[in-house]
Amino acid sequence: MENTSYQNRRGEVEHYFDRTAAQTWARLTSDAPVSGVRATVRAGRDRMRTTLLSWLPQDLRGRRVLDAGCGTGAASIELARRGAEVVAIDLSPTLVGYARERLPESLGPGSIDFRSGDMLDPALGRFDHVIAMDSVIHYDAPDAVAALSRLAERTSTSMVFTFAPRTALLSLMWTVGKLFPRGDRSPAIVPVAPEQLRSLMAAHPGLQGWQWGRSERISSGFYTSQATEWKRT
């Protein structure tokens, strides 16, 4: 059963991306011109998506992959082109709508099932791989690990995801952001120390069959995120 802090936070994230910032994110993830600051974020996200995808097999035919927090669908399209049966889900129906509009005429050998809802819904079924780019960065470390463990229960091979590494700059931004009225700011990114994440993962009973794999930090202007791979032992 989900805890209250996760449920409350999920509601804030859904409201922000579906109502407050949907058009901003749609523009950021397109080819449209953006400001210098947003251009650095776009570049960082592009590098991050490329990194996470490079850790998944090039041939995904016969594999089922969950794109958890699919946004406007860029990763889902690449996964389908590799032959995957992709379930792409996001809390924001608006962003999922943009993703459907951006589908190319041909996806090659794969397929995409776009849905709006909770990535932890067990009704989504079982998967060979999970990709979760910038999907758990708004949750505190225990809630993020608990969410990832629930995904792990239904994943046979690997999960690649991101978290916000605790750096001096991110910690400062997090502290300053909390000074603003809640209605005037987006859900804060919660910085996590890699050592804390490893410790929580090692202690979680649902992750005893998993081990830490590759990890790489991506920094581009105002974008900083850590790519992480977990693999079944």
Backbone torsions as a table, in degrees:
resi	resn	phi	psi	omega
1	MET	NA	137.5	-177.7
2	GLU	-70.2	145.6	176.8
3	ASN	-84.3	163.4	-174.0
4	THR	-65.6	-38.8	-177.5
5	SER	-64.4	-38.5	177.7
6	TYR	-66.0	-44.8	-179.2
7	GLN	-61.5	-44.0	-179.9
8	ASN	-64.8	-43.0	-179.6
9	ARG	-65.7	-40.4	178.1
10	ARG	-58.9	-39.7	178.0
11	GLY	-63.2	-40.5	178.5
12	GLU	-65.0	-43.4	-179.2
13	VAL	-64.5	-43.5	179.5
14	GLU	-61.0	-45.1	-179.5
15	HIS	-61.6	-42.7	-177.5
16	TYR	-64.3	-51.4	-174.2
17	PHE	-76.9	-25.1	-178.1
18	ASP	-91.2	-27.3	-173.9
19	ARG	-119.2	-45.0	-173.6
20	THR	-80.4	-43.4	-168.0
21	ALA	-124.4	14.9	-175.4
22	ALA	-59.7	-46.5	-178.5
23	GLN	-66.8	-36.6	177.7
24	THR	-62.3	-44.2	-180.0
25	TRP	-70.4	-34.7	176.7
26	ALA	-62.5	-40.2	178.8
27	ARG	-70.3	-42.0	-178.6
28	LEU	-60.6	-35.7	-176.8
29	THR	-93.7	13.6	177.2
30	SER	-108.8	-168.5	175.9
31	ASP	-96.9	5.8	-178.0
32	ALA	-67.1	147.5	177.5
33	PRO	-60.8	141.1	177.6
34	VAL	-134.5	168.4	-179.6
35	SER	-66.8	168.4	-178.6
36	GLY	-58.7	-43.2	-180.0
37	VAL	-63.3	-47.8	-178.9
38	ARG	-68.3	-27.7	176.8
39	ALA	-64.1	-37.0	177.5
40	THR	-67.6	-37.9	177.8
41	VAL	-65.6	-43.3	178.8
42	ARG	-60.5	-44.9	-179.4
43	ALA	-63.5	-41.2	178.8
44	GLY	-64.8	-42.8	179.1
45	ARG	-65.9	-37.5	177.4
46	ASP	-62.6	-43.8	178.0
47	ARG	-64.5	-38.9	-179.9
48	MET	-65.7	-45.5	180.0
49	ARG	-60.9	-42.5	178.6
50	THR	-61.4	-41.7	-179.9
51	THR	-63.8	-49.7	-179.0
52	LEU	-61.8	-42.8	-179.7
53	LEU	-65.1	-31.5	-179.4
54	SER	-68.6	-18.7	179.3
55	TRP	-88.8	-1.5	175.7
56	LEU	-105.3	153.8	-177.4
57	PRO	-58.6	145.1	176.1
58	GLN	-70.1	-31.9	177.8
59	ASP	-104.7	107.9	-178.0
60	LEU	-112.7	19.0	178.5
61	ARG	-63.0	132.4	-177.5
62	GLY	81.6	1.4	179.9
63	ARG	-103.3	145.2	176.3
64	ARG	-106.3	126.9	-174.3
65	VAL	-127.2	134.5	174.8
66	LEU	-98.6	123.1	170.4
67	ASP	-97.7	95.3	-172.1
68	ALA	-88.0	107.7	-172.5
69	GLY	85.2	56.1	-169.5
70	CYS	-72.2	-17.1	-178.4
71	GLY	57.7	-128.6	-177.7
72	THR	-92.7	11.0	163.4
73	GLY	92.0	10.5	-176.5
74	ALA	-61.4	-45.3	-179.7
75	ALA	-67.3	-38.1	-179.5
76	SER	-59.7	-41.0	-179.2
77	ILE	-63.4	-44.3	178.8
78	GLU	-63.3	-41.4	179.9
79	LEU	-63.6	-41.6	178.6
80	ALA	-64.9	-37.9	178.0
81	ARG	-63.9	-24.7	175.6
82	ARG	-83.3	-3.3	176.6
83	GLY	105.4	2.4	-176.1
84	ALA	-74.0	151.1	165.9
85	GLU	-91.4	103.5	-171.0
86	VAL	-99.2	130.2	166.1
87	VAL	-104.1	113.5	-175.1
88	ALA	-110.8	117.0	-175.0
89	ILE	-129.6	144.2	177.9
90	ASP	-145.8	150.3	177.4
91	LEU	-65.3	-26.0	-173.9
92	SER	-94.6	109.4	174.7
93	PRO	-59.5	-31.9	-179.5
94	THR	-64.8	-46.3	179.0
95	LEU	-66.2	-37.1	176.5
96	VAL	-62.7	-36.9	175.9
97	GLY	-62.0	-42.7	176.3
98	TYR	-62.3	-39.2	-179.6
99	ALA	-61.8	-42.5	178.8
100	ARG	-63.4	-39.0	-179.6
101	GLU	-66.1	-27.9	-175.7
102	ARG	-90.7	1.0	-179.4
103	LEU	-61.2	132.4	175.2
104	PRO	-71.3	165.8	-179.3
105	GLU	-62.7	-33.3	-179.8
106	SER	-128.7	134.8	176.4
107	LEU	-104.4	7.2	-177.2
108	GLY	74.5	-140.7	-173.3
109	PRO	-79.6	-10.8	-174.8
110	GLY	-98.1	-170.3	-179.8
111	SER	-149.6	158.5	177.2
112	ILE	-131.0	129.5	173.3
113	ASP	-110.7	100.1	-179.6
114	PHE	-82.2	135.4	178.2
115	ARG	-141.3	153.9	171.4
116	SER	-111.4	133.0	-178.2
117	GLY	156.3	-160.7	-175.1
118	ASP	-90.9	128.3	-179.9
119	MET	-63.0	-18.2	-177.9
120	LEU	-90.1	0.9	-177.1
121	ASP	-61.7	116.5	-178.7
122	PRO	-64.5	-18.6	178.7
123	ALA	-66.0	-14.4	177.7
124	LEU	-69.0	-18.9	176.2
125	GLY	93.7	-161.4	-176.3
126	ARG	-103.7	156.2	-175.1
127	PHE	-138.6	155.7	171.6
128	ASP	-83.0	-38.8	-178.8
129	HIS	-140.0	154.2	173.5
130	VAL	-128.7	136.4	169.5
131	ILE	-120.1	129.5	-178.3
132	ALA	-136.7	87.6	-176.3
133	MET	-90.4	116.4	178.3
134	ASP	55.3	36.1	-178.5
135	SER	-99.2	-26.0	-178.2
136	VAL	-112.3	8.4	-175.5
137	ILE	-71.8	-12.1	-179.7
138	HIS	-93.3	-0.9	-177.1
139	TYR	-108.0	149.5	177.3
140	ASP	-68.5	163.7	-169.7
141	ALA	-56.1	-47.1	-179.6
142	PRO	-62.0	-40.6	178.5
143	ASP	-67.5	-38.4	179.3
144	ALA	-63.9	-45.4	-179.7
145	VAL	-67.0	-38.9	177.7
146	ALA	-62.3	-40.8	178.6
147	ALA	-64.9	-44.5	179.4
148	LEU	-64.4	-33.4	178.8
149	SER	-67.8	-33.7	177.6
150	ARG	-69.2	-35.1	173.7
151	LEU	-67.8	-38.3	-178.3
152	ALA	-62.3	-31.9	179.9
153	GLU	-57.1	-29.0	-174.4
154	ARG	-114.1	20.5	-178.0
155	THR	-122.6	130.7	-172.1
156	SER	-91.5	-24.0	-168.5
157	THR	-125.8	-62.0	-176.1
158	SER	-154.2	157.8	172.4
159	MET	-130.7	133.3	173.4
160	VAL	-119.5	132.4	-173.2
161	PHE	-154.2	178.7	178.8
162	THR	-127.9	155.0	168.0
163	PHE	-140.2	162.5	179.7
164	ALA	-89.5	110.2	-177.6
165	PRO	-69.0	141.6	-179.4
166	ARG	-75.1	106.9	175.0
167	THR	-121.3	166.7	-179.8
168	ALA	-59.7	-42.3	-178.2
169	LEU	-66.5	-47.3	-178.8
170	LEU	-65.2	-37.8	178.0
171	SER	-64.2	-39.4	177.8
172	LEU	-65.3	-45.6	179.7
173	MET	-62.1	-38.8	179.4
174	TRP	-64.3	-43.1	-179.2
175	THR	-66.2	-46.5	-179.6
176	VAL	-63.9	-40.4	-179.0
177	GLY	-60.1	-32.6	-179.1
178	LYS	-70.9	-12.6	178.9
179	LEU	-77.0	-20.3	-176.6
180	PHE	-84.7	149.9	176.7
181	PRO	-57.0	143.6	-175.4
182	ARG	-56.6	-37.6	-177.6
183	GLY	-70.2	-13.4	-175.8
184	ASP	-103.1	7.8	-177.0
185	ARG	-141.3	159.2	177.6
186	SER	-78.4	164.7	175.0
187	PRO	-58.8	126.6	-174.5
188	ALA	-64.6	143.9	168.5
189	ILE	-76.8	132.6	-176.7
190	VAL	-101.6	109.9	-179.9
191	PRO	-66.7	141.4	-179.6
192	VAL	-132.3	132.9	174.9
193	ALA	-74.4	134.1	179.1
194	PRO	-53.8	-37.6	179.8
195	GLU	-64.0	-37.6	178.1
196	GLN	-65.4	-41.8	179.5
197	LEU	-62.8	-44.7	178.1
198	ARG	-60.3	-43.0	-178.2
199	SER	-64.5	-45.0	179.4
200	LEU	-65.1	-38.8	178.1
201	MET	-62.8	-45.5	-177.9
202	ALA	-64.0	-31.7	-176.4
203	ALA	-87.4	-14.8	-174.5
204	HIS	-77.3	126.2	-177.4
205	PRO	-63.2	-26.0	-179.5
206	GLY	-80.6	-2.3	-176.9
207	LEU	-121.1	20.9	-177.5
208	GLN	-66.9	-25.3	180.0
209	GLY	-94.2	17.2	-176.8
210	TRP	-122.1	152.9	176.3
211	GLN	-134.9	153.8	178.7
212	TRP	-70.6	130.8	178.2
213	GLY	-108.7	-130.9	-178.3
214	ARG	-72.3	155.2	178.4
215	SER	-150.5	137.2	-179.0
216	GLU	-149.9	132.0	178.6
217	ARG	-90.6	132.6	177.0
218	ILE	-113.1	122.5	178.4
219	SER	-127.6	128.2	178.7
220	SER	-149.7	97.9	-179.0
221	GLY	58.9	-116.7	-177.4
222	PHE	-87.5	7.2	178.2
223	TYR	-109.5	122.2	173.0
224	THR	-138.9	124.0	-179.8
225	SER	-152.5	155.4	-177.7
226	GLN	-114.0	120.1	175.1
227	ALA	-77.9	136.5	-175.1
228	THR	-140.8	143.2	178.6
229	GLU	-121.5	130.6	170.7
230	TRP	-115.8	138.2	-177.9
231	LYS	-129.6	146.1	173.3
232	ARG	-71.0	140.3	179.0
233	THR	-83.4	NA	NA
